[in-house]
Amino acid sequence: MRLVSHPVLCNYYLTYRCNATCGFCDIWERPSPYVTLENFRQNVSDLKALGVKVIDFTGGEPLLHRQLDQLLREAKDQGMITTVTTNGLLYPKHAEKLSGLIDMLHFSLDSPIREEHDKSRGVKCFDKVIESIAIARRLGERPDILFTVFEENIHQIKQLREDICLPNDLVLILNPVFSYNEVGGNLSASALSELTRWGKQKNVYLNDAFVQLRIDGGNHVEDPICKAASTTLVISPENKLVLPCYHLGLKEFPIEGKLKVLYQSEEVQKLVALEGRLPACEGCAINCYMQPSFAVEMNRYWWKALPSTLKYNRIKGTWKQMF
């Protein structure tokens, strides 16, 4: 049963540029401009009109955008929930002007061991994450730690939780690695079982539907769980609407100040109708599109995701309805 029929999330790529070179990501390899404030102002109004409630300011590294605070303020003025995930390199420099503008602030940290995290990111950023945590806490923010889980670092969850998250009263978000375009990776059955166990621990968030989807072999084109194109609008740094999702990116439509009209057009809606049914969609388990997909249709994945969603809101002390 479909609960929500309109898009609820916008993955807004401020730039594809990044100041890290993570081996499990290829976004940073793409040449890229930066989103303009003028285009964003036009688009955010249309996003609200389309029913979008959450804007994920993403990239690349979103803090590379020098007007990020203004973009966030525009979104907040429209009543949007804002999310930002950062490697922490630039947060200490910009923390003061970003304070109070980010509803969900995530610092990426993939190991409690400095050398290992820095190696995975291709740049020395571990110390900046630790510094960023202290600054954010001083400013009254409550960031989360986003831990991308691989076979080779799953054994470090305990140390990361005990050494960094619990002392700072931070939520540890377990983000299972996914594969696409010959990057990323997959997790074994034993690793998925270990993840499930950790998801039940204090101050740890794991969307259990992510695990169930992987056990089920990912999205299946004959009966797709993916609702990427109907739940999530993807906007590129070139101010184009990307369909059916960023990772497939089959077609890009220039927005030209008419995002709502464009999204509702017959050509776009034909592509939306193919969500989860394209050959490349078989076996897909990309978290950033499955999370909203689980939230808009009452099925086994909706029920799997519900307890962890309630747990996260309880820990954070907020009951904001994202979708």
N, C-alpha and C positions, 0 to 999 in steps of 0.2 A: 504494500500500500504506500503510494507516494504521499509524503507529508508536506513537502514544500516543492512547488513547481517552478520557482524562479531562481535565478542565480543568487548565491548567498555570500560568495567570497570572490575577491579579486586578488590575483597574484600580480602585483604591479612591479615589473622589473625596472628599477630606476636606472640601472646600467648593467651590462654584462661584465664590466671590468671588475677585477678583484686584486687585492694586495696580498693574496695567498695563492698557492698553486696546488690545491688538494688533488690527490691522485684519483679519488673516487668521483670527481666532478670534472666536466669539460666546459662549463659555462665560461670560465675565466679565459678560455682560449679564443673566444669570439671577439672581433673588433666591435666597438660599441660607442655610441654617443651617450648623453645623459638626458633623462626626462626633463622637459621644460616646465616651469611653474605654470605658465599660461595653459599649456595642454592639460596639465593635471587638474587645474581649476575647472576647465570645461568638462573633463571626464568624470570627476568625482560627483558632480551634480547629476549626471546621467546614471552613474553607478547607484546612487541613492534611489533614483526614480525606477530603476530596474529591480530594486529590492535587496541589493547587496548590503550586508551589515558589517563585513570584516574586510579590511585591506591589509594584505601582507606586503610590506615594503621589502622587496627582495632584490637579489642580484645573482651574480656578482656580490660585491660588498656594498650594502646600502649606505654605510657611513661615508663612502667616497663622495656621495652627492652633497655638495656644499650647501644646498638649500633644504636638506632633509627636515630640519625643524619647521620650515614654512610649509612643506608638503604635509607633514604630520598635523600641523595646526589646521590646515584646510580640511583635512579628513575629520578631525575632531569637531570642527565647526559644523560639519554635516552629520554629526552624530555617529560616526563610524567607530568601530573597535579597531585598534591599530596593533599590528604585530611587527617586530623587527628581530631578525636573527643576525648576529655579528660575530666575527672572529675576535673582537675585542681590541684590535690594534689601534683603532682611532677613538674608541669610546672615552678613554680618559680625557682626551682633548675636547670632545663635544658634549660630555655628559651634562654639564650645567644647562646648556640651551635645549637639550632634549628632555630634561626632567619634566615629568608629568604629562608627556605627550604620547608615551608608549604604554599601551595596556598590557601587552605581553612581550616582555623583553627576554630574549634568549641569548646566552653566551655559549658558543660552540666549544666543547672541550671533549676530546676523544681519548684522553689518557690522564691519569693522575701523575704520570711521570713526565717531567718537562721535556726531556730529549725525545721521547716517543711521540708526544703530541706535536712538537715542533717539526719532527720528521714527516708526520702524516700531512701536515699543512704546508710543508715546503717553505716555511718562514718561522722565525722565532716569535711566537705569540702567546706561549703559555703564561709567562710572567704578566703580560698585558691583561689576560683574562683574570688572573688573580687580583691584579690592581683594579680592574673594572668592577669586580664583585664588591670590593671594599668601597669604591666611590659610589656605586649604585646604592648600596645599603646606607651610606651616609646621607644620600639625597632622599632617602625614604622610598626608593624603588625596591621591588622584590623580584629580581631576575630569576630565571630558571637556567639550569645547565642542560644543554642539549648534547647528548652523548650518542654519536652514531656508532651502532654496534656492528662489529665484524667478528668473525671467528677468532681472530687473533687478539682482540681486546676484551672479549666478553668476561674473561676472568678478572678484569680490573674494575668491574662495577663496584664491588665491595669496597675497595680502597678509595675510589673516587667519592662514593657516598659518605664514607666515614671520615675521610680527611678534609673534604671540601664542602659537600652539600649539607650534612647535618650540623657542623659547627656554625654555618652561616644561615641555617634554616631555609635552605633553597630546595626547590623541587628538582629532582633528577629526572629528566625526560629521556626515556630510552627510545631511540630512533633506529629501527632495524634497517640495515643497509638494503638498497634495492639496486637492480641492474638496469641499465639502458645504454644504448649506443656504444656497447662494448666497454663501458666503464661501470664502476660500482661492484656489486657482488651479491651473493646469496648466503643464506644461513642453513646449517644442517638441522635435522630434526632434534638432535640433542641440544643444540644452541637455542632453538625455539622453545624447548621445554625449560631450559635455564632462564630464558627471558620471562616466561610466564611466572616462574617462581619469584623472580625479582620484582615483577610488577605488583606483587602483593605486599611488598615491604613499605615501611613508613617513608613518606616523602619521595616515593618513586612513582612516576606515571608511565604506564605503558598502555597504549590502546590495544586491548586484547583482540580486537577485530583484525589488526595487522597480522598477528600470529595466525589466526584462523584462516585468513586469506592465503597465507603462504602454505599452510597445511593443505589447503584445497587446490593448490597449484596456480594461484593468482586469478586474474580475470579470465573468463571464458567467453568467447565471442558469441556462442550460441545462446548464452543466458548471462549477459554482462552485469556485473555489479558496478562497474565504473560509470559514474554520471559526471565525468569531468567537464564536458562542454556545457551542460545545463546547470551545473552548480557553480562553476568557476570561470570567471573571465580572466584571460591572460592578456596583459598589455605589455608590449615591448618598449624598449628605450626609444625606438623610432616612431613611437605613437601609432602602433598597429595592433589590431586585435588578432591574436594567434589562435588558430584552431587546428585540431580539436583540443590540444593541450600544448604546453611548451615543448615537451620532450618529443612529441611527434612533429608538431609544427608543419602540418601539411600545407597550410595556406595562411597568409597574412593579409589582412584587409586594412588599408589606410583608414584611420578614424575620421580625420578632418573635421573635428568638432561635432560629430553626429554619432556618438557611441550608441545611444539608445536606438536610434533609427537603424543603424548598421546591424546591431545585434538581433533586432526583430525582423530583419530583411529575410526574404525567401531563401537567398543564396546561403546566408549564414545558418539559418535554421535547418537547411538540408544537411549541413555538416554536423550540426548539433545532434541531429537524429541518428548519426552514425557512431555516436560515442560508445566506446567499448566493443564495437562490432567490426572494426577494421582489422586486417590481418596482423598488424603490429601490436594490437591490443591483447592478443592471446598471451596469457601468462603474466601480464603486467601486474605489478604490486607497488606502484609508486605512491609513497605515503601522502604526499601533498595533494594528490587528487582523490585518493581513497578516503581520507578523513572526511571531507565534505560529502562524498558519496554515501558513506555509512550513515550520515546524519539526516538525510532527506527521504529515506525510504525505509519503512518498517519491515525488516527482514531479519534473518539470523545475525547478520553483521551489525545491524542497529542494536540489537539486544546485547551482543558481545561488547560493543563500544560503550554502552550506557554506564555500567558500573565504574569504569575507569574515568569517564567524563565527570561523573558525580564526585568521584574521589578528588580529582584535580580541583574542581570548584570548591570543595570543602576545605582542602589544604590551603588554597589561596585566599579563602575567606570572601569569595565573590560568587554570585549566582547569575552572572551575565549570561544571557542566552545568545550564543554566537550564531546559531542557525535556526 
